[in-house]
Amino acid sequence: MTETPRDTIRIDKWLWHARFFKSRSLAAGVVSAGKVRVDGNPVSKPSRAVGAGDVLTFVKETETRVVKIAACGVRRGPAPEAQALYEDMTPAKPAPKVGDAQAKNLEYDGKGRPTKRDRRHLMSQRGGRGAFDLE
């Protein structure tokens, strides 16, 4: 009895097909930097083959994502097709407390349009530089 080999695909290609990254080279860069784990083991080569049943853990922007691969996919299709390629296992974030938002924005009270100084303060608290940040 011979077993049929399971379908596999390169990890960078799968991350691009599943629409986690805008380009395949961005996905390959994240994998090469060692920021992706397959079944708990760090991966540093974009050519690593993955298939259905593998669990990927990686950081996308500021959020840690945990996904289980459901299918390899044949193309980078529309979003609903891409979402069918994986099962999201990311732990739910705790709901923010009402007082936290007010404590963060001591200067800006949320009424009207924020000033340039208020926007800079809000962006620095969020960890970004502004509206035109890439990636």
N, C-alpha and C positions, 0 to 999 in steps of 0.2 A: 504494500500500500504506500503510495507516494502522496505526500501532502502537496496541495497547491500552494505556491508561494503567495503571501499576502501582498496586496498592492502597496507600494511605497512611493514616496515623492521626496525631493529635496526639501529640507526644512525652510530654507529661505523662500523657495517657490510656494510652499504651502502657506506661509505667513502672508505672502503677497496675494495669493488666490483668495484667502479668507478675509482679505481687506483690513488686516491689522496695520499694514504699512502701505504708503502711497506708491512706493517703487520697490522692485526686487533688490536693488542695491542698498536701500535703507535697511531692509530686512536682513540682508547679508552682513551689513555693518554691525547690527545689534548682535547677531549670532557670533560674529568674529570677535566682538568685544567680550564674549563670555557671559552675556546677560540673559541667556536662555537656558532653561533646564528641561531635559526630557526624562520623564519618570524620576525626577529628583537628581539626575546626574547632569552636571554642567556640560554644555556643548560649545565648542569653539570653531567648528568647521561648518560652513553653510551647506556643504555637500552631504551632511548627515541625513540618512534616510529615515523618514517617519511614516507611520501608517495608522490605520484605524485602531483605536484603543490606547494610543500613547497619550500621556498627559504632559502638556507644555506649561511651563511657568516662566513668565517674562514680565519686564516692566515696560509699560507703554505710557509715556509722559510721566505722570506722578503716581499712576495707579498700577498695582501689581495684578496681572491677569493670570488666571489658571483656567485652561481650556483642555477638554478631552476631544481628541480628533475622532470625528464620526466617519469621515470619508476623505479621500485624497483630492478629489476634484480634477476636472480636466481643463478648466479655463478660469480666468478671472472674470466672472460674470457679475450680474447685478447683486445688490446687497442681500435680497432674500435667498438667492442661490448660495452666496458666500456664508450666510448664517446657518445654512443647513450642513456645512462642513464640520461644525464643532458644537460641543455642548459646553456652555459657560459654567464653570465651577467656582468662579471668583466669589469669595466670601462677601456677604452683604456688609456695606458700611453702616456703622451705627448712626441713627438719626441725630442730626445736630440739635443741641439744646437751644432753647429760645434765647437765653442770655449770652450764648457764645457769639452770635452775630452782632449783638449790640456791643459786646466787649471789644470785638475786633475793630469796629468802626466808631471809635470814640470821637473822632473829629468830624466825620461826615454822618449826618443824621438821616440820610436817604430822602430828603425832601428837595425836589428840584434838581437841576443839573449840577453835577459836581464840578468844582473848580479844578484847574490843572494840578494844583497841590493835592487836592483830595484824590484825584485819579492816580497820581504817583504813589500816594500812600496806600491806596487800595491795591495797586499792582504789586507793590513791594511786599504786601502781606500775602498775596496769592502766589508769590514766587515767580512771576513773569515780568517781562520788561514792558509789554504793551500789546496793542492790538495786532501788530504786524510781526509778531514772533513766528518764526518758521519752525515747523515740526511740533 
